[in-house]
Amino acid sequence: MAGETDLARLLAEMAPKPEGQDWGYAVVSGPLPEGLDWFALVREAGGLTVIAPMVALRAAGFAAEGPMARITLTVHSALEAVGLTAAVSGALAEAGISANMVAGFHHDHIFLPAKDAEKAMAVLRGLSHA
């Protein structure tokens, strides 16, 4: 099934879903510990960034940034869709909420300060119904 590209449909059908645990970011300089339950990896010049549950990062001995909430936009957005990230991050920015977007093949995920999760859900629901 192809992903959706129409911005109006993406916003109307994004159905944001909180993922229900605290997440964190850590930079790893060596190999990943075996069994680390990570969500995403980003390799960049400064090292390997790992996004994983805070409890898993701490158990592995990493100094993690967080806690972050993860909200998944459950609509299947196409990789070539235009405007979803801008609309979502813009609405959250207007509400004073930091948003770090991570896109997978099927869905977009937002990582934001855990303390702002409920407020972010309200913003996203409002954007979806606008």
BANU-744334 format. One record per residue: residue number from 1; x, y, z of N, C-alpha, C, O in turn. Coordinates in Angstrom, 1 decimal, always signed. Layout:
BEGIN
NUM  X  Y  Z  X  Y  Z  X  Y  Z  X  Y  Z $
...
//
This chain:
BEGIN
1  +0.8  -1.2  +0.0  +0.0  +0.0  +0.0  +0.9  +1.2  +0.0  +1.8  +1.4  +0.8 $
2  +0.6  +2.2  -0.9  +1.4  +3.4  -1.0  +0.9  +4.4  +0.1  -0.2  +4.3  +0.5 $
3  +1.9  +5.2  +0.5  +1.6  +6.1  +1.6  +0.8  +7.3  +1.0  +0.8  +7.6  -0.2 $
4  +0.2  +8.0  +1.9  -0.6  +9.2  +1.6  +0.3  +10.4  +1.3  +1.3  +10.6  +2.0 $
5  +0.0  +11.2  +0.3  +0.7  +12.4  +0.0  -0.1  +13.7  +0.2  +0.5  +14.8  +0.3 $
6  -1.4  +13.6  +0.2  -2.2  +14.8  +0.3  -2.1  +15.4  +1.7  -2.5  +14.7  +2.7 $
7  -1.7  +16.6  +1.9  -1.4  +17.2  +3.2  -2.7  +17.3  +4.0  -2.7  +17.0  +5.2 $
8  -3.8  +17.7  +3.4  -5.1  +17.8  +4.1  -5.5  +16.4  +4.7  -6.0  +16.3  +5.8 $
9  -5.4  +15.4  +3.9  -5.7  +14.0  +4.4  -4.7  +13.5  +5.5  -5.1  +12.9  +6.5 $
10  -3.4  +13.8  +5.3  -2.5  +13.5  +6.3  -2.8  +14.1  +7.6  -2.7  +13.4  +8.7 $
11  -3.1  +15.4  +7.6  -3.4  +16.0  +8.9  -4.7  +15.5  +9.5  -4.8  +15.3  +10.7 $
12  -5.7  +15.3  +8.7  -7.0  +14.8  +9.2  -6.9  +13.4  +9.7  -7.7  +13.1  +10.7 $
13  -6.1  +12.6  +9.1  -6.0  +11.2  +9.5  -4.7  +10.8  +10.3  -4.4  +9.6  +10.4 $
14  -4.0  +11.8  +10.8  -2.7  +11.5  +11.4  -2.8  +10.7  +12.7  -1.9  +10.0  +13.1 $
15  -3.9  +10.8  +13.4  -4.2  +9.9  +14.6  -3.0  +9.8  +15.5  -2.4  +8.7  +15.6 $
16  -2.5  +10.9  +16.1  -1.3  +10.8  +17.0  -1.5  +9.8  +18.1  -2.6  +9.8  +18.8 $
17  -0.5  +9.0  +18.4  -0.6  +8.0  +19.4  +0.7  +8.1  +20.3  +1.8  +7.9  +19.9 $
18  +0.5  +8.4  +21.6  +1.6  +8.4  +22.6  +2.1  +7.0  +22.8  +1.3  +6.0  +22.9 $
19  +3.4  +6.8  +22.8  +4.0  +5.5  +22.9  +4.2  +5.0  +24.4  +4.5  +3.8  +24.6 $
20  +3.9  +5.8  +25.4  +3.8  +5.3  +26.7  +5.0  +5.0  +27.6  +4.8  +4.3  +28.6 $
21  +6.1  +5.4  +27.2  +7.3  +5.3  +28.1  +8.3  +6.4  +27.8  +8.1  +7.1  +26.8 $
22  +9.2  +6.6  +28.7  +10.2  +7.7  +28.6  +11.3  +7.2  +27.6  +11.8  +6.1  +27.8 $
23  +11.7  +8.1  +26.7  +12.7  +7.8  +25.7  +13.9  +8.7  +25.9  +13.7  +9.8  +26.5 $
24  +15.0  +8.3  +25.4  +16.2  +9.2  +25.5  +17.1  +9.1  +24.3  +16.9  +8.2  +23.5 $
25  +18.0  +10.0  +24.2  +19.0  +10.1  +23.2  +20.4  +9.9  +23.8  +20.6  +10.5  +24.9 $
26  +21.2  +9.1  +23.3  +22.6  +9.0  +23.8  +23.5  +8.8  +22.6  +23.2  +8.4  +21.5 $
27  +24.8  +9.2  +22.8  +25.8  +9.1  +21.8  +26.7  +7.9  +22.2  +27.2  +7.9  +23.3 $
28  +26.9  +7.0  +21.3  +27.7  +5.8  +21.6  +29.0  +5.9  +20.8  +29.0  +6.1  +19.5 $
29  +30.2  +5.7  +21.4  +31.4  +5.8  +20.7  +31.9  +4.4  +20.3  +32.7  +4.4  +19.3 $
30  +31.5  +3.4  +20.9  +31.9  +2.0  +20.5  +30.8  +1.2  +20.0  +29.7  +1.8  +19.6 $
31  +30.9  -0.1  +20.0  +29.8  -0.9  +19.5  +28.6  -0.8  +20.5  +28.8  -0.6  +21.7 $
32  +27.4  -1.1  +19.9  +26.2  -1.1  +20.8  +26.2  -2.4  +21.6  +26.6  -3.4  +21.2 $
33  +25.8  -2.2  +22.9  +25.7  -3.4  +23.7  +24.7  -4.4  +23.1  +23.6  -4.0  +22.6 $
34  +25.0  -5.7  +23.2  +24.1  -6.7  +22.7  +22.8  -6.6  +23.5  +22.8  -6.5  +24.7 $
35  +21.7  -6.7  +22.8  +20.4  -6.7  +23.4  +19.8  -5.4  +23.7  +18.7  -5.3  +24.3 $
36  +20.5  -4.3  +23.4  +20.0  -3.0  +23.7  +18.7  -2.8  +22.8  +18.8  -2.9  +21.6 $
37  +17.6  -2.4  +23.5  +16.3  -2.3  +22.8  +16.2  -0.9  +22.2  +15.6  +0.0  +22.9 $
38  +16.8  -0.6  +21.1  +16.8  +0.7  +20.5  +15.7  +0.9  +19.5  +15.2  -0.1  +18.9 $
39  +15.3  +2.2  +19.3  +14.3  +2.5  +18.3  +14.9  +3.0  +17.0  +14.5  +2.6  +16.0 $
40  +15.9  +3.9  +17.1  +16.5  +4.4  +15.9  +18.0  +4.7  +16.2  +18.4  +4.9  +17.3 $
41  +18.7  +4.6  +15.1  +20.2  +4.9  +15.1  +20.4  +5.9  +14.0  +19.9  +5.9  +12.9 $
42  +21.3  +6.9  +14.4  +21.7  +7.9  +13.4  +23.2  +8.0  +13.5  +23.8  +8.4  +14.5 $
43  +23.8  +7.7  +12.3  +25.3  +7.8  +12.3  +25.6  +9.2  +11.7  +25.2  +9.5  +10.6 $
44  +26.4  +9.9  +12.5  +26.9  +11.3  +12.0  +28.3  +11.5  +12.4  +28.9  +10.7  +13.2 $
45  +28.9  +12.6  +12.0  +30.3  +12.9  +12.3  +30.6  +12.8  +13.8  +31.7  +12.4  +14.2 $
46  +29.7  +13.3  +14.6  +29.9  +13.3  +16.1  +29.8  +12.0  +16.8  +30.0  +11.9  +18.0 $
47  +29.4  +11.0  +16.1  +29.2  +9.7  +16.7  +27.9  +9.0  +16.3  +27.1  +9.6  +15.5 $
48  +27.6  +7.9  +16.9  +26.3  +7.2  +16.7  +25.3  +7.6  +17.7  +25.5  +7.4  +18.9 $
49  +24.2  +8.2  +17.3  +23.1  +8.6  +18.2  +22.2  +7.4  +18.3  +21.8  +6.8  +17.3 $
50  +21.8  +7.0  +19.5  +20.9  +6.0  +19.8  +19.6  +6.6  +20.4  +19.7  +7.3  +21.4 $
51  +18.5  +6.3  +19.9  +17.2  +6.6  +20.5  +16.6  +5.4  +21.1  +16.4  +4.4  +20.3 $
52  +16.4  +5.3  +22.4  +15.9  +4.1  +23.0  +15.2  +4.5  +24.3  +15.2  +5.6  +24.7 $
53  +14.5  +3.5  +24.9  +13.9  +3.8  +26.2  +14.9  +4.2  +27.2  +16.0  +3.7  +27.2 $
54  +14.6  +5.2  +28.0  +15.5  +5.7  +29.0  +16.1  +4.6  +29.9  +17.3  +4.6  +30.2 $
55  +15.2  +3.7  +30.3  +15.6  +2.6  +31.2  +16.7  +1.8  +30.5  +17.6  +1.3  +31.2 $
56  +16.5  +1.5  +29.2  +17.5  +0.7  +28.5  +18.9  +1.4  +28.4  +19.9  +0.8  +28.5 $
57  +18.8  +2.7  +28.1  +20.0  +3.5  +28.0  +20.8  +3.6  +29.3  +22.0  +3.4  +29.4 $
58  +20.1  +3.8  +30.4  +20.7  +3.9  +31.7  +21.2  +2.5  +32.1  +22.3  +2.4  +32.7 $
59  +20.5  +1.4  +31.8  +21.0  +0.1  +32.1  +22.3  -0.2  +31.4  +23.1  -1.0  +31.9 $
60  +22.4  +0.3  +30.2  +23.6  +0.1  +29.4  +24.8  +1.1  +29.8  +25.9  +1.0  +29.3 $
61  +24.5  +1.9  +30.8  +25.6  +2.8  +31.3  +25.7  +4.1  +30.5  +26.8  +4.8  +30.6 $
62  +24.8  +4.5  +29.6  +24.9  +5.7  +28.8  +24.4  +6.9  +29.5  +23.4  +6.8  +30.2 $
63  +25.0  +8.0  +29.3  +24.5  +9.3  +29.8  +23.5  +9.7  +28.7  +23.8  +10.1  +27.6 $
64  +22.2  +9.7  +29.1  +21.1  +9.9  +28.1  +20.5  +11.3  +28.3  +20.3  +11.7  +29.4 $
65  +20.1  +11.9  +27.2  +19.3  +13.2  +27.2  +17.9  +12.7  +27.3  +17.5  +11.8  +26.5 $
66  +17.1  +13.3  +28.1  +15.7  +13.0  +28.2  +15.2  +13.3  +29.6  +15.9  +14.0  +30.4 $
67  +14.1  +12.9  +30.0  +13.2  +11.9  +29.3  +12.4  +12.6  +28.2  +12.0  +13.8  +28.3 $
68  +12.2  +11.9  +27.1  +11.4  +12.4  +26.0  +10.2  +11.5  +25.9  +10.2  +10.3  +26.3 $
69  +9.1  +12.1  +25.4  +7.9  +11.4  +25.0  +8.0  +11.1  +23.5  +8.6  +11.8  +22.8 $
70  +7.4  +10.0  +23.1  +7.4  +9.7  +21.7  +5.9  +9.6  +21.3  +5.1  +8.8  +21.8 $
71  +5.6  +10.4  +20.3  +4.2  +10.3  +19.7  +4.3  +9.9  +18.3  +5.1  +10.5  +17.5 $
72  +3.6  +8.9  +17.9  +3.6  +8.3  +16.5  +2.4  +8.9  +15.8  +1.3  +8.8  +16.3 $
73  +2.6  +9.4  +14.6  +1.5  +9.8  +13.7  +1.2  +8.5  +12.9  +2.0  +8.1  +12.1 $
74  +0.0  +7.9  +13.2  -0.2  +6.6  +12.7  -0.7  +6.5  +11.3  -0.9  +5.4  +10.7 $
75  -0.9  +7.7  +10.7  -1.3  +7.7  +9.2  +0.0  +7.2  +8.4  +1.1  +7.6  +8.8 $
76  -0.2  +6.5  +7.4  +0.9  +6.0  +6.5  +1.2  +7.1  +5.6  +0.6  +7.3  +4.5 $
77  +2.2  +7.9  +5.9  +2.7  +9.0  +5.1  +3.7  +8.6  +4.1  +4.6  +7.8  +4.5 $
78  +3.6  +9.0  +2.9  +4.5  +8.7  +1.9  +5.8  +9.5  +2.1  +5.8  +10.6  +2.7 $
79  +6.9  +8.9  +1.8  +8.2  +9.6  +2.0  +8.3  +10.8  +1.2  +9.0  +11.8  +1.6 $
80  +7.6  +10.9  +0.0  +7.6  +12.1  -0.8  +6.5  +13.1  -0.4  +6.3  +14.1  -1.1 $
81  +5.7  +12.9  +0.6  +4.7  +13.8  +1.1  +5.3  +15.1  +1.5  +6.4  +15.2  +2.1 $
82  +4.7  +16.2  +1.1  +5.2  +17.6  +1.4  +4.3  +18.3  +2.4  +3.1  +18.4  +2.3 $
83  +4.9  +18.8  +3.5  +4.3  +19.7  +4.4  +3.9  +19.1  +5.8  +3.6  +19.9  +6.7 $
84  +3.9  +17.8  +5.9  +3.4  +17.2  +7.2  +4.4  +17.6  +8.4  +3.9  +18.1  +9.4 $
85  +5.7  +17.4  +8.1  +6.6  +17.8  +9.2  +6.5  +19.3  +9.5  +6.6  +19.6  +10.7 $
86  +6.4  +20.1  +8.5  +6.3  +21.6  +8.7  +5.1  +21.9  +9.5  +5.1  +22.7  +10.4 $
87  +3.9  +21.3  +9.1  +2.7  +21.6  +9.8  +2.7  +21.2  +11.3  +2.3  +22.0  +12.2 $
88  +3.2  +20.0  +11.5  +3.3  +19.5  +12.9  +4.3  +20.2  +13.7  +4.0  +20.7  +14.8 $
89  +5.5  +20.4  +13.2  +6.5  +21.1  +14.0  +6.2  +22.5  +14.2  +6.5  +23.1  +15.3 $
90  +5.5  +23.2  +13.2  +5.1  +24.5  +13.3  +4.0  +24.7  +14.4  +4.1  +25.7  +15.2 $
91  +3.0  +23.8  +14.5  +2.0  +23.9  +15.5  +2.6  +23.7  +16.9  +2.2  +24.4  +17.8 $
92  +3.5  +22.7  +17.0  +4.1  +22.5  +18.3  +5.0  +23.7  +18.7  +5.0  +24.1  +19.9 $
93  +5.7  +24.3  +17.7  +6.5  +25.4  +18.0  +5.7  +26.6  +18.5  +6.1  +27.3  +19.5 $
94  +4.5  +26.8  +17.9  +3.6  +27.9  +18.3  +3.2  +27.7  +19.8  +2.9  +28.7  +20.5 $
95  +3.1  +26.5  +20.2  +2.7  +26.1  +21.6  +3.9  +26.1  +22.5  +3.8  +25.8  +23.7 $
96  +5.1  +26.4  +22.0  +6.3  +26.4  +22.8  +6.9  +25.0  +23.1  +7.6  +24.9  +24.1 $
97  +6.6  +24.1  +22.2  +7.0  +22.7  +22.5  +8.1  +22.3  +21.5  +7.9  +22.4  +20.3 $
98  +9.3  +21.9  +22.0  +10.3  +21.4  +21.1  +9.9  +20.1  +20.5  +9.4  +19.2  +21.2 $
99  +10.2  +19.9  +19.2  +9.9  +18.7  +18.5  +11.0  +18.2  +17.7  +11.6  +18.9  +16.9 $
100  +11.4  +16.9  +17.9  +12.4  +16.2  +17.1  +11.7  +15.2  +16.3  +11.2  +14.2  +16.8 $
101  +11.7  +15.3  +15.0  +11.0  +14.4  +14.1  +11.9  +13.3  +13.6  +13.0  +13.6  +13.2 $
102  +11.4  +12.1  +13.6  +12.1  +10.9  +13.0  +11.1  +10.3  +12.1  +10.0  +9.9  +12.5 $
103  +11.5  +10.1  +10.8  +10.6  +9.5  +9.9  +11.0  +8.0  +9.6  +12.2  +7.8  +9.4 $
104  +10.1  +7.1  +9.6  +10.2  +5.8  +9.2  +9.6  +5.6  +7.8  +9.0  +6.6  +7.3 $
105  +9.6  +4.4  +7.3  +9.0  +4.2  +6.0  +7.5  +4.4  +6.0  +6.9  +5.0  +5.1 $
106  +6.8  +4.0  +7.1  +5.4  +4.1  +7.2  +4.9  +5.3  +8.0  +3.8  +5.8  +7.7 $
107  +5.6  +5.7  +9.0  +5.1  +6.7  +10.0  +6.1  +7.7  +10.4  +7.3  +7.5  +10.2 $
108  +5.6  +8.8  +10.9  +6.5  +9.8  +11.4  +6.3  +9.8  +12.9  +5.3  +9.5  +13.5 $
109  +7.4  +10.0  +13.6  +7.5  +9.9  +15.1  +8.0  +11.3  +15.6  +9.0  +11.8  +15.0 $
110  +7.4  +11.7  +16.7  +7.9  +13.0  +17.3  +8.4  +12.7  +18.7  +7.8  +12.1  +19.5 $
111  +9.6  +13.2  +18.9  +10.2  +13.1  +20.3  +10.2  +14.5  +20.8  +10.7  +15.4  +20.2 $
112  +9.7  +14.6  +22.1  +9.5  +15.9  +22.7  +9.7  +15.7  +24.2  +9.6  +14.6  +24.7 $
113  +10.0  +16.8  +24.9  +10.1  +16.7  +26.4  +8.9  +16.0  +27.0  +7.7  +16.4  +26.7 $
114  +9.1  +15.0  +27.8  +8.1  +14.2  +28.4  +7.0  +15.1  +29.1  +5.9  +14.8  +29.1 $
115  +7.5  +16.2  +29.7  +6.6  +17.1  +30.5  +5.6  +17.7  +29.6  +4.6  +18.2  +30.1 $
116  +5.8  +17.8  +28.3  +4.9  +18.5  +27.3  +4.0  +17.5  +26.6  +3.3  +17.9  +25.6 $
117  +4.0  +16.2  +26.9  +3.3  +15.2  +26.1  +1.8  +15.5  +26.0  +1.3  +15.4  +24.9 $
118  +1.2  +15.8  +27.1  -0.3  +16.0  +27.1  -0.6  +17.2  +26.3  -1.6  +17.2  +25.5 $
119  +0.1  +18.3  +26.5  -0.1  +19.5  +25.8  +0.1  +19.3  +24.3  -0.6  +19.8  +23.5 $
120  +1.1  +18.5  +23.9  +1.4  +18.2  +22.5  +0.3  +17.4  +21.9  -0.1  +17.7  +20.8 $
121  -0.3  +16.5  +22.6  -1.4  +15.7  +22.1  -2.6  +16.6  +21.8  -3.3  +16.4  +20.8 $
122  -2.8  +17.5  +22.7  -4.0  +18.5  +22.5  -3.7  +19.3  +21.3  -4.6  +19.6  +20.5 $
123  -2.5  +19.8  +21.1  -2.1  +20.6  +19.9  -2.3  +19.8  +18.6  -2.9  +20.2  +17.7 $
124  -1.8  +18.5  +18.7  -1.9  +17.7  +17.5  -3.4  +17.3  +17.2  -3.8  +17.3  +16.0 $
125  -4.2  +17.0  +18.2  -5.6  +16.8  +17.9  -6.3  +18.0  +17.3  -7.1  +17.8  +16.4 $
126  -5.9  +19.2  +17.8  -6.5  +20.4  +17.3  -6.1  +20.6  +15.8  -6.9  +21.0  +15.0 $
127  -4.9  +20.3  +15.5  -4.4  +20.4  +14.1  -5.1  +19.5  +13.2  -5.4  +19.8  +12.1 $
128  -5.3  +18.3  +13.7  -6.0  +17.2  +12.9  -7.4  +17.6  +12.6  -7.9  +17.2  +11.6 $
129  -8.1  +18.3  +13.6  -9.5  +18.6  +13.4  -9.7  +20.0  +12.7  -10.8  +20.4  +12.4 $
130  -8.6  +20.7  +12.5  -8.7  +22.0  +11.9  -9.1  +22.0  +10.4  -9.3  +23.0  +9.8 $
//
